[in-house]
Amino acid sequence: MDINISEIPYRELYNILLSSVAPRPIAWVSTLSPSGRPNLAPFSFFNCVSVDPPLLAFAPGLRQPKKTGSAGAAPVGEAKDTLRNVRETKEFVVSIVTYDLLEPMNVTSGEYEPAVNEFELAKLTPLPSKVVRPPRVGESPVSFECKLHQILDFSTAPTSSSLVLGQVVAIHIDDAHLKDGSIDRNSLDLIGRMGGMQYTRTTERVELARPKVR
């Protein structure tokens, strides 16, 4: 099957991309509103994109508008709480998601009203950060404190998203996952997002050395 992008509906393209570009790591992003109200939400459009400077990137999609626009006007998507908080405070924390945190992570994925505290809803522990104001997820083995580097807004359409780039300014690692002073990769039972409602565990691994080229 060959597909011309301009000839398929958004939902079909969405399903193809998310089912084939997988597994995707999950950023569990905690933020604070300007008034200090906490927010916590997961995003699977996420990755590390640079080490020097250390940059993490995630892409929050826009919400469908609650109010219809004027007659003939194209609908404009609404920013999620996470994106709005990052834009206004320029800080966030990314905590990684392990298998034992799958259920509470899923609880925080709901599109709740801004007044809802997802830490309390999912019975998670907000621990203070060292450099930024937003708390980190105490149950997560690794958390990255980030200062906003840049936001790229692709479109205002409800089907679009923005790309948030954050510079890592501090890292928290649970000592239980350290071996000889470094992270023990085999001890992190990480979760990846597949298509639809599917997730995968990263416990089955293969070691493969790169070819030596003279």
Steps between C-alpha positions, in 0.01 A plus 500: 500500500630842404355804674475858384487708818276760343235236423445340841308638800679618814389205714635244254835679478510526881449124539765415240764724658437391859478131415824494300719757677524300822578428774519860615644600839267686734568837659308541823502879511431695818443875492367780716260773397611859568289487819674178614234242406667163412432303184626159388442337161669237274615558141629231262625738231823526699874447477850623582615713207839636610766437764695824456294691594290231676155540341181299540205551266134412527202597286168570674205492264226762504158434647183524298346846559215510752342795323429524129649793312318753290322380189747395232804527728732202534490343849797580720643241737539577870832458681513224760581598858857374461575712195337806650696462824832450322436799278424720800755373757774365269567200725401132519616161625505177299474178702537163332228233518569146616269199483389534862395859426291412194164527676561832678649639179180406319292672769684826431432478125141622533406845370410642838412856590798718605391491866556122520826393667610186314758417770218465751270327252758229421625481862853603402764676708605847382862551606666843486742570216841660553510764224149541357169554680287208370519183713616165370328163531651344811422144386688540169862373501629780274383859466636788294454861607472720190506868409316592181732528199247554222143432393416435134132546419406317181139611459194619692284221353347263758686209339841665538757517780797698628857382557642590841879494539632507856858525620579260782636688804487222761448122510368282782584127502380248756812341653331159472553521124870584516780251438865602529395865493294474180139419418437127492304478173379150577331612821275754324178328399401780263173538310461593132186617322370309201197581286148529639477396866807273488821532702813286506767414758871532429609199704587286194825638363769412248861615510657569162837659434542744213713391202863607526586704193865570427 
